[in-house]
Amino acid sequence: MIFISSGGLPPWVPDSGAPAA
């Protein structure tokens, strides 16, 4: 699944606001 982080970064970026599965 693709999550849009609050920071606008991809889910695989540690700074993402979503869990990187």
N, C-alpha and C positions, 0 to 999 in steps of 0.2 A: 504493500500500500504506500501511496505517496502522501506525505504530510507537509503542509506549508507552515514553516516556522513563523513566529511572530516577527522575527528579525528579517524575514525575506530570504533566509538561507535554506539550502537543501537539508533534508532530514538527516543526512549523514554528517552534517557539520555539527560539532559539539555545542555550538552556540544556538542551535535550533530550539524552538520552543516546543517541539514535538518529539516523542520517543522514537529513536532510530531503531526500528526492528530489523 
